[in-house]
Amino acid sequence: MMEKPKEQCAVVGIHSSSPSRTSSHIYYALRALQHRGQESAGIAIQARKIKCIKDLGLVGEVFHESNLKKLRGKIGIGHNYYSIKLSKPENAQPHVIETASGRMALGHNGIITNSGALKRRMDRKGHEYNLGSEEETIAFMLSDEMAYGLSFAEAMKQVVPELKGSYAMTFLHDGKVYGLRDPHAIKPLCIGKFDGGHIIASENVAIDVLDGELIRDVRPGELVELTNDGFKSHQLVEGKRKAHCFFEYLYFARGDAVLDGKWVYQIRRRIGALLHELYPVKADVVTPVPDSGRTYALGFSEASGIPLAEGLMKNRYIARTFIMPDQRSRTVSVREKVNPVVPVVKGKRVVLVDDSIVRGTTMRRIITVMRHVGATEVHVRIGCPPIIAPCYLGIDMTTRDQFVANQKTVEDICKDLGADSLGYNTIEGVVETIGQRRNELCLGCITGRYPVRIPKEMHRFQKKLLDFHFKED
């Protein structure tokens, strides 16, 4: 369990007019999306055949001028990865998969919740797995459909109804590049254009870094094919309920991102102002927990009139320690992560603002350190409502008993953290500030109800309590 929730990865797909520039375009796009996954990076390019370079590490560590030159072609996909399992080179994506219908490269952001049942089906059909991954399962399912003479888009239309869960994916197959968004649009995916080509990416910041222009978001259940002239749309599924992940707006996406028409920065700033409205307090300074609390703290300061100051400084050069999945690498002390600016907090009543609390370990230690250097009061304000349930759709939050809010009141949590007061945003506040309808957001980790069926969990649209007890296959 992480101190902060971790997104699983980012995807990029590009069709460029210049074979020599495609890999560098993907490289810079992945750099812009580095916040979504820092464990591994990969690029696959197709000319006559698919070539792929990938490894553990940040984008700038995996790629350099000499190996990028080896990747030449007009189309390609890229991937940043964060694993909810141990780091292994074979987990790095894109996966290049041999199928009866040709070689295919696939990058995936999300989780297929019925992947076990689908894999058993492919096993029974005789498909031979290399990694046993859900991406291989998807490739084999597509290959089986194309064996009947269907095009890639036609095959995908048959496969999508079988996939349960969340996914934003990019594909290379038969000289074409595709992007796919799940029918609930849980994970973000958008389309853009730049000088000499078009791009599909998890966030518009990947388009911006290429001096490009955002065209629109990929629609729920839509397959987009990039072409020489632009792109083709294949609407595979109609009429599904949207369920955008609310945590994308509150934490995962970069502050300068636009998700489904909503500016992330403005949402976070409004939440900060709302936190003051809900939980006003007499204090001397508002300070963010860096970096995720900055925009919330600005909104709180503007609404309250309490001065904003950097009361904590973050050591960014140890950032990669926190995204490693093993427990030993998480035992870095809080003073190595963040250190108080003594003149800002000494003798002051401090409002400490952050986006979320998962386990509470870091927040508890920050409060202890602030009191140690002389803060007279520490009031905590949090942009996300209490996290009470696991995420099964691509966020590393899967163990209920490690949530600080699990079966506790806010008063209990406040006492546990050692704060003078604690104020969480409300679910209604999240919905209002994001500006989407409640039934168009995935709020599973704060409500315990999910937009897709999860074994032994409550389904958001179920009619009977027992409806959620079902077998995977």
Summary of the structure (lengths in Angstrom):
residues: 473
radius of gyration: 22.7
end to end distance: 28.2
largest distance: 74.2
contacts: 1729
relative contact order: 0.12
helix: 33%
strand: 27%
